């Protein structure tokens, strides 16, 4: 027993040592864990502080950006105001110079008239002395000479030109009516002075200076418009009446110039020979309003945009080729990141090679789709409001977009970066790239069409009512397109008109006066014009309107050839196929009646 007790004692002592060691190790681990927890808590506090600092910095940058934009807009308005003041001052100086020259010419003519009057008096006195000395001479020729001489040219031609000019409508005088009236009032007295001169010598002495003065003054703004110019001004007038055949066509079921089909009808202009005809090819039902339609460059496909969905159809067969829907952007509640949860596709555009399709939507994102795989290859983000319009550059490497955030942006399609941002004073509703890719046009809510150099980003033209004849749009511009020659721009507006603008002298100095002008105003729609486009041969312009109609116009004369009533709601979008057939081609319409349709237009020979 004693030996057993002796063996148990060392074992218990060893066990106690092990327990103490374990306890000590546990205490150490507890202290380290507590220290690590403290460190972790401290790091969390620091991370939260840094995150808050980053948020503050981001907010500060955003506020600085907003302040910078506001300052930039204020500076631009101030610069525009100063430019206008300078233009007004230059016009006043020009008026004063013209007035001084006219007064000097009048004074010179008056001095000549007095000198010749004195000479006349001396000649008459001498003649009377001779008559008294020689009774046989006949004095009649001296008294009859003033009646036999023709009046000077100035009195016979110039005053009618001035009066005719001043009696024209205001459209002739928007750029300088005050100069015309002042110049006319100062030059008019010259005519009776000149007409009272008695002999050819006096006529030769006075008419050159007077005629030179009249020619110089008239060359500014008083020259009577030539017949061709008057015709051009008349075509561009804004307040033209609606053609009679477009006023009440929908009130009559049968008219000689109205052709009824199953679910659409055509109204022809009875005053001109029938030149084109239209027929329905395909009709595509959608689940919501069709916001946009666009043909591919080769004319084989048509893309349409509606709520949450982009579709591509074959033009030849009408078959659905692709159905594009970004499911990855849908939130957990089944909606999208918009105010209503909807996602209307506002604009679609094929790349020039037809491999990609760009879509712009109300979630402020541009999506680039690969049509072969039906997948999104790029998201272009940066706009702050809905994207209303897209257009590819001819090389397919860049894309221009217009948004309600008052900016036009140019994107590099391959790296997804914005390479240029152009800011204006109001929301951008529509953009277009010229056929050669050198220019960008944009229409906006401020009733203006702006044209920029696409490479350098500077404004080269501003098309609005400040032009020479004051015949710009009177309401927001909702659609712009370049003609296929690239020398003109067509624009459609909420003022119910379409306008054709010439692009002239775009290499002018920024301070010089614009020569671009409205060439034709197309009047015929009864409500907002929402979309315009040109046929590939630039012979016709097509327009879609809230009045549910599509009108085909003669581009040069502004005459409406034919009105198509093919939808039961607003025609929101119109697109012409770039491919021209021997007898015509195709165009498409998208409407608020949830339909997109492809139509065929043909020339009538």
C-alpha positions in Angstrom: 0.0 0.0 0.0 2.7 2.4 0.8 4.4 1.8 -2.5 1.1 2.5 -4.3 0.6 5.8 -2.5 4.1 6.7 -3.4 3.3 6.2 -7.1 0.0 8.1 -7.0 1.4 11.2 -5.5 3.8 12.1 -8.5 1.1 11.3 -11.0 -1.3 13.8 -9.3 1.4 16.4 -9.1 2.1 16.0 -12.8 -1.5 16.3 -13.6 -1.9 19.5 -11.6 1.1 20.9 -13.5 -0.5 20.1 -16.8 -3.8 21.6 -15.7 -2.0 24.8 -14.6 -0.2 25.0 -17.9 -3.5 24.6 -19.8 -5.1 27.2 -17.7 -2.2 29.6 -18.3 -2.4 28.9 -22.1 -6.2 29.5 -22.0 -5.7 32.8 -20.2 -3.2 33.9 -22.8 -5.5 33.0 -25.6 -8.4 34.9 -23.9 -6.2 38.0 -23.6 -5.1 37.8 -27.2 -8.7 37.3 -28.4 -9.8 40.3 -26.4 -6.9 42.3 -27.8 -7.8 41.2 -31.3 -11.5 42.2 -30.7 -10.4 45.6 -29.6 -8.2 46.0 -32.7 -11.0 44.8 -34.9 -13.4 47.3 -33.4 -10.8 50.0 -33.8 -10.3 49.1 -37.4 -14.0 49.1 -38.1 -14.3 52.6 -36.6 -11.4 53.8 -38.8 -13.0 52.1 -41.9 -16.3 53.7 -41.2 -14.6 57.1 -40.7 -12.7 56.7 -44.0 -15.9 55.6 -45.8 -17.7 58.7 -44.4 -14.8 60.9 -45.6 -15.0 59.4 -49.0 -18.8 60.0 -49.1 -18.2 63.6 -48.0 -15.6 64.0 -50.7 -17.9 62.5 -53.3 -20.7 64.8 -52.3 -18.3 67.8 -52.4 -17.1 66.8 -55.9 -20.7 66.5 -57.0 -21.6 69.9 -55.5 -18.5 71.4 -57.1 -19.5 69.9 -60.5 -23.0 71.3 -60.1 -21.6 74.7 -59.2 -19.1 74.5 -62.1 -22.0 73.7 -64.5 -24.1 76.6 -63.1 -21.1 79.0 -63.4 -20.4 77.7 -66.9 -24.1 78.2 -67.9 -24.0 81.7 -66.3 -20.8 82.5 -68.2 -22.3 81.2 -71.5 -25.4 83.3 -71.0 -23.3 86.3 -70.2 -21.1 85.7 -73.3 -24.2 85.3 -75.4 -25.6 88.5 -74.0 -22.4 90.4 -74.6 -22.3 89.1 -78.2 -25.8 90.3 -78.8 -24.9 93.7 -77.3 -21.9 93.9 -79.6 -24.0 93.0 -82.6 -26.5 95.7 -81.6 -23.7 98.2 -81.2 -22.2 97.3 -84.5 -25.6 97.7 -86.2 -26.0 101.1 -84.6 -22.6 102.2 -85.7 -23.3 100.9 -89.2 -26.6 102.8 -89.2 -24.9 106.0 -88.0 -22.3 105.7 -90.7 -24.9 105.2 -93.4 -26.9 108.1 -92.0 -23.8 110.4 -92.0 -22.9 109.4 -95.5 -26.5 110.0 -96.7 -26.6 113.4 -95.0 -23.2 114.3 -96.6 -24.4 113.2 -100.0 -27.6 115.2 -99.5 -25.6 118.3 -98.5 -23.3 117.9 -101.4 -26.2 117.5 -103.8 -27.9 120.6 -102.2 -24.7 122.6 -102.7 -24.5 121.5 -106.3 -28.2 122.4 -106.7 -27.6 125.9 -105.3 -24.5 126.4 -107.5 -26.5 125.4 -110.6 -29.4 127.5 -109.5 -27.1 130.5 -109.3 -25.7 129.7 -112.7 -29.3 129.3 -114.1 -30.2 132.7 -112.6 -27.1 134.3 -114.2 -27.9 132.6 -117.5 -31.5 133.8 -117.4 -30.4 137.4 -116.6 -27.9 137.3 -119.5 -30.6 135.9 -121.7 -33.0 138.7 -120.7 -30.4 141.3 -121.4 -29.8 139.8 -124.9 -33.6 139.6 -125.5 -33.9 143.3 -124.7 -31.0 144.1 -126.9 -32.0 141.9 -129.8 -35.9 141.8 -130.3 -35.8 139.2 -133.1 -34.6 136.3 -130.9 -37.2 133.9 -129.6 -37.0 133.1 -125.8 -39.2 130.0 -126.0 -36.4 127.3 -126.0 -35.1 128.6 -122.7 -38.5 128.3 -121.0 -39.3 124.9 -122.7 -36.0 123.2 -121.9 -36.9 122.1 -118.3 -40.1 120.4 -119.6 -38.3 118.6 -122.5 -35.5 117.1 -120.4 -36.1 113.6 -118.8 -36.0 113.4 -115.0 -32.7 112.0 -113.5 -32.5 108.3 -112.9 -32.6 108.6 -109.1 -36.1 110.2 -109.1 -37.4 107.7 -111.7 -36.1 104.4 -110.2 -34.9 104.6 -106.7 -37.9 105.8 -104.7 -40.2 103.0 -106.0 -37.6 100.5 -105.0 -37.4 101.9 -101.5 -41.2 102.2 -101.1 -41.7 98.6 -102.4 -39.1 97.3 -99.9 -40.6 99.1 -96.9 -44.1 98.0 -97.8 -43.2 94.3 -97.8 -44.2 92.2 -94.7 -42.1 92.3 -91.6 -40.2 89.1 -92.7 -38.3 91.3 -95.2 -37.1 93.7 -92.5 -36.3 91.7 -89.4 -32.6 92.3 -89.8 -32.6 96.1 -90.3 -35.9 97.9 -90.6 -34.6 100.9 -88.7 -31.8 101.3 -91.2 -34.2 101.1 -94.1 -36.5 103.7 -92.8 -33.8 106.2 -91.8 -32.0 105.8 -95.1 -35.2 106.3 -97.1 -36.1 109.4 -95.2 -32.7 111.0 -95.8 -32.4 110.1 -99.5 -35.9 110.8 -100.6 -35.5 114.7 -100.7 -32.8 114.3 -103.3 -35.2 113.4 -106.0 -37.2 116.6 -106.2 -34.0 118.6 -106.0 -32.6 116.7 -108.9 -35.8 116.9 -111.0 -35.8 120.7 -110.9 -32.4 121.0 -112.6 -32.8 122.5 -116.1 -30.1 121.1 -118.3 -28.0 118.0 -119.1 -24.9 119.4 -117.6 -26.6 119.6 -114.2 -27.9 116.1 -114.5 -24.4 114.8 -115.2 -23.1 116.7 -112.2 -25.5 115.4 -109.7 -26.7 112.0 -110.7 -23.4 110.0 -110.2 -22.9 111.0 -106.6 -26.6 110.5 -105.8 -26.8 107.2 -107.6 -23.6 106.0 -105.8 -25.1 106.8 -102.5 -28.4 105.1 -103.2 -26.6 102.0 -104.4 -24.4 101.8 -101.4 -27.2 102.2 -98.9 -29.5 99.9 -100.8 -26.9 97.1 -100.9 -27.2 96.6 -97.2 -30.8 95.7 -96.8 -33.0 97.8 -99.1 -32.4 96.1 -102.4 -35.6 94.7 -103.7 -35.6 90.9 -103.6 -35.3 89.1 -106.9 -38.2 86.8 -107.9 -36.2 83.7 -107.0 -35.4 85.2 -103.5 -39.0 86.2 -103.0 -40.1 82.6 -103.8 -37.5 81.2 -101.4 -38.7 83.6 -98.6 -42.3 82.6 -99.3 -41.5 78.9 -99.0 -39.7 79.4 -95.7 -42.5 81.5 -94.1 -43.7 80.2 -90.8 -47.3 81.3 -90.9 -48.4 79.6 -94.1 -51.9 78.2 -94.1 -52.6 74.5 -93.9 -53.4 73.1 -97.4 -57.1 72.8 -97.9 -57.1 69.1 -98.6 -55.5 68.4 -95.2 -58.0 70.4 -93.1 -61.2 68.3 -93.2 -60.3 65.0 -94.8 -61.1 63.0 -91.7 -64.6 64.4 -91.5 -65.7 62.7 -94.8 -65.9 59.1 -95.5 -65.6 59.5 -99.2 -63.6 62.1 -101.1 -62.2 62.1 -104.7 -58.7 62.4 -103.3 -59.2 59.9 -100.4 -58.3 56.2 -100.8 -59.7 53.8 -98.1 -58.0 50.5 -97.2 -58.9 47.9 -94.6 -57.3 49.6 -91.6 -55.6 52.7 -93.1 -56.3 55.3 -95.7 -54.5 57.8 -97.9 -55.3 61.4 -98.8 -53.7 62.8 -102.0 -53.0 66.4 -102.8 -55.6 67.2 -105.5 -53.7 70.2 -106.8 -50.7 68.4 -108.0 -50.3 65.2 -110.1 -50.1 62.0 -108.1 -46.5 61.2 -107.7 -46.2 58.5 -105.0 -48.3 55.8 -103.5 -48.1 53.9 -100.2 -49.0 50.4 -99.2 -48.8 48.4 -95.9 -46.2 45.6 -95.9 -46.0 44.3 -92.3 -47.6 45.2 -88.9 -46.1 44.2 -85.6 -48.1 44.2 -82.3 -46.3 45.3 -79.2 -47.1 45.1 -75.5 -46.8 48.9 -75.0 -46.3 52.1 -76.8 -43.7 51.9 -79.6 -41.2 54.7 -78.8 -38.7 54.2 -81.7 -38.1 52.4 -85.0 -34.9 52.2 -87.0 -33.6 50.4 -90.1 -30.2 48.7 -90.4 -27.8 50.2 -92.9 -28.4 47.5 -95.4 -32.2 47.8 -95.1 -32.7 44.2 -94.2 -33.7 44.6 -90.5 -35.9 46.9 -88.5 -35.4 47.5 -84.7 -38.2 48.7 -82.4 -38.2 49.8 -78.8 -41.0 49.7 -76.3 -41.4 49.1 -72.5 -38.6 46.7 -71.3 -38.1 45.2 -74.8 -36.2 45.7 -78.0 -37.1 43.6 -81.0 -35.5 43.1 -84.4 -37.6 42.1 -87.4 -36.8 40.9 -90.9 -38.0 43.5 -93.4 -38.5 40.9 -96.2 -40.4 38.3 -94.3 -41.6 40.1 -91.2 -40.2 37.4 -88.9 -39.0 38.2 -85.4 -35.2 37.9 -85.6 -34.1 38.9 -82.1 -35.8 39.7 -78.8 -33.6 41.7 -76.4 -34.4 42.2 -72.7 -31.9 43.1 -70.0 -32.9 40.8 -67.2 -29.8 41.6 -65.2 -31.1 45.1 -64.5 -34.4 43.9 -63.0 -34.6 44.6 -59.2 -35.9 42.2 -56.6 -39.4 43.5 -56.9 -39.5 42.8 -60.6 -39.1 46.5 -61.7 -36.3 48.7 -63.0 -34.4 51.5 -61.4 -36.8 54.2 -62.7 -39.6 56.3 -61.1 -42.3 54.0 -62.3 -40.4 50.7 -62.4 -40.9 50.6 -66.2 -38.0 50.8 -68.7 -39.1 52.4 -72.0 -36.5 52.1 -74.8 -36.5 55.6 -76.2 -34.0 55.1 -79.0 -32.4 52.3 -81.0 -29.6 52.5 -83.6 -27.7 49.8 -85.6 -24.0 50.0 -86.0 -23.0 50.6 -89.7 -21.8 47.0 -90.1 -25.1 45.7 -88.6 -23.3 43.6 -85.9 -24.4 45.7 -82.9 -27.5 47.5 -81.8 -27.4 50.5 -79.3 -30.4 51.2 -77.1 -31.1 54.2 -74.9 -33.6 54.0 -72.1 -35.1 56.0 -69.3 -32.7 54.4 -66.7 -30.0 56.7 -68.1 -27.9 53.7 -69.5 -26.9 53.0 -73.1 -26.6 49.3 -73.8 -24.6 47.9 -76.8 -26.0 44.5 -77.9 -24.1 41.9 -79.9 -26.9 40.7 -82.3 -25.1 37.4 -83.0 -25.1 36.3 -79.4 -28.1 38.4 -78.2 -25.9 39.7 -75.3 -24.9 43.1 -73.9 -21.2 43.8 -74.6 -21.0 47.3 -73.2 -22.9 49.5 -70.7 -22.3 53.3 -71.3 -23.0 55.2 -68.1 -22.8 58.9 -67.4 -26.1 60.5 -68.4 -28.2 61.8 -65.4 -31.6 61.7 -67.1 -33.5 59.7 -69.7 -31.7 59.1 -73.0 -33.9 60.2 -75.9 -31.7 59.8 -79.0 -28.7 57.8 -80.4 -26.8 57.8 -83.6 -23.6 56.0 -84.7 -20.8 57.7 -86.5 -20.1 56.3 -90.0 -17.0 54.5 -88.9 -18.9 52.6 -86.2 -16.3 53.5 -83.5 -18.2 56.3 -81.9 -21.8 56.9 -80.8 -23.5 60.2 -80.0 -26.3 60.4 -77.4 -28.8 63.1 -76.3 -30.4 63.3 -72.9 -32.8 65.3 -70.8 -29.8 66.2 -68.6 -29.1 68.9 -71.2 -26.0 67.2 -72.6 -24.9 65.7 -75.9 -22.2 63.0 -75.3 -19.8 61.2 -77.7 -18.8 57.7 -76.7 -16.0 55.4 -77.7 -17.9 52.2 -78.3 -14.9 49.9 -77.7 -13.7 51.2 -74.3 -17.1 52.5 -73.2 -15.7 55.9 -72.2 -17.3 59.3 -72.9 -14.8 61.2 -75.1 -16.7 64.5 -75.3 -19.6 66.2 -73.5 -21.5 69.2 -75.0 -23.7 71.1 -72.6 -26.6 73.4 -73.6 -29.3 75.4 -71.8 -32.2 72.9 -72.0 -33.0 69.2 -72.4 -31.8 67.5 -75.6 -34.5 65.6 -77.4 -32.8 64.5 -80.6 -29.3 64.1 -82.1 -28.0 63.2 -85.6 -24.5 62.7 -87.2 -23.8 64.0 -90.6 -23.1 61.4 -93.4 -19.4 62.2 -93.4 -19.2 62.2 -89.6 -17.8 65.7 -89.4 -20.9 67.4 -87.8 -23.4 66.7 -85.0 -26.8 68.2 -84.8 -29.1 68.3 -81.8 -32.6 69.6 -81.2 -33.7 70.8 -77.8 -36.6 72.1 -75.7 -35.3 75.7 -76.2 -36.6 75.7 -79.9 -33.1 75.6 -81.3 -31.1 73.3 -83.5 -27.4 73.4 -82.8 -24.6 72.1 -85.0 -21.1 71.2 -83.6 -17.8 70.2 -85.1 -17.7 66.5 -84.2 -14.0 66.4 -83.8 -13.2 69.6 -82.0 -16.5 70.1 -80.2 -17.0 73.8 -81.0 -20.4 75.2 -82.0 -20.4 76.0 -85.7 -24.1 76.9 -86.2 -27.2 77.8 -84.3 -30.5 77.5 -86.2 -33.4 79.4 -84.6 -35.5 82.4 -85.0 -32.6 84.8 -84.7 -31.8 84.2 -88.4 -32.1 86.9 -91.1 -35.9 86.4 -91.6 -36.9 85.3 -88.1 -38.5 82.1 -89.4 -37.2 79.5 -86.9 -39.2 77.2 -84.8 -41.6 78.6 -82.3 -41.6 75.6 -79.9 -39.5 72.7 -78.8 -37.6 70.7 -81.5 -38.3 67.0 -81.2 -36.5 65.6 -84.3 -33.5 66.4 -86.5 -32.0 64.6 -89.4 -29.3 65.4 -92.0 -30.1 65.1 -95.7 -28.1 62.3 -97.3 -25.9 64.9 -99.1 -25.2 66.4 -95.7 -25.8 70.0 -96.9 -29.1 70.5 -95.1 -30.9 69.6 -91.9 -34.6 68.8 -91.5 -36.2 69.5 -88.1 -39.6 68.8 -86.6 -41.2 70.7 -83.8 -44.1 71.0 -81.4 -45.0 74.1 -83.3 -46.5 71.6 -85.9 -44.1 72.5 -88.6 -41.0 70.9 -90.3 -38.2 73.1 -91.4 -35.4 72.6 -93.9 -32.2 74.4 -93.0 -29.3 75.1 -95.3 -25.8 74.8 -94.0 -23.7 77.5 -95.5 -20.3 79.1 -94.7 -19.6 76.7 -91.7 -15.9 77.7 -91.9 -16.8 81.3 -91.0 -15.2 83.1 -88.0 -17.2 82.7 -84.7 -17.9 86.4 -84.6 -19.2 86.7 -88.1 -22.9 86.6 -89.1 -24.4 83.2 -89.9 -25.5 82.6 -93.5 -27.4 79.4 -92.8 -31.1 79.9 -93.1 -34.5 78.2 -93.1 -35.1 77.3 -96.8 -38.5 75.7 -96.6 -41.2 75.4 -93.9 -43.6 72.5 -94.3 -47.1 73.2 -93.0 -49.9 70.6 -92.9 -49.9 68.8 -89.5 -52.6 69.7 -87.0 -50.6 68.7 -83.9 -47.0 68.2 -82.7 -44.5 66.9 -85.2 -42.6 64.1 -83.4 -40.3 62.6 -86.1 -38.8 63.5 -89.5 -36.6 61.7 -92.0 -35.4 62.0 -95.6 -35.6 59.4 -98.4 -32.1 58.2 -99.7 -32.4 60.3 -102.8 -33.3 63.5 -100.8 -36.4 63.9 -103.0 -38.9 63.5 -100.2 -39.2 64.3 -96.5 -41.5 62.2 -94.2 -42.9 63.4 -90.9 -44.9 61.7 -88.1 -47.2 63.6 -85.8 -49.4 63.5 -82.8 -52.3 64.0 -85.3 -51.8 60.2 -86.1 -50.7 61.0 -89.7 -47.6 60.7 -91.8 -47.1 63.2 -94.5 -44.7 62.8 -97.5 -43.4 66.2 -98.7 -41.6 67.5 -101.7 -38.3 68.5 -100.2 -37.6 71.5 -102.5 -41.1 73.1 -102.8 -42.6 72.1 -99.4 -45.7 70.8 -101.1 -47.4 67.8 -99.3 -47.9 64.9 -101.8 -49.8 62.4 -99.6 -51.1 62.0 -96.1 -51.1 58.5 -94.6 -53.5 57.7 -91.7 -52.3 54.3 -90.6 -52.4 54.4 -86.8 -55.0 55.0 -84.1 -52.7 57.0 -81.9 -49.7 59.4 -82.2 -47.0 58.5 -84.7 -44.0 58.8 -82.4 -41.3 57.6 -84.7 -40.7 57.4 -88.5 -37.7 55.8 -90.2 -36.8 55.5 -93.9 -34.8 52.5 -95.2 -31.4 53.6 -96.5 -31.8 51.3 -99.5 -33.6 52.7 -102.5 -35.3 50.4 -105.0 -35.8 51.4 -108.7 -39.4 52.6 -108.0 -39.1 53.6 -104.3 -38.4 52.0 -101.0 -39.6 51.2 -97.4 -40.3 53.3 -94.3 -41.5 52.3 -90.9 -43.7 53.9 -88.2 -44.0 53.4 -84.4 -47.1 54.5 -82.6 -48.9 55.0 -79.3 -51.4 52.4 -80.5 -48.7 49.7 -79.6 -48.0 48.9 -83.2 -45.0 49.2 -85.5 -45.6 49.0 -89.2 -43.5 48.7 -92.4 -44.8 50.5 -95.4 -43.7 50.5 -99.1 -43.6 53.8 -101.0 -43.6 53.7 -104.8 -43.2 56.4 -107.5 -46.1 56.6 -109.9 -45.0 57.1 -113.5 
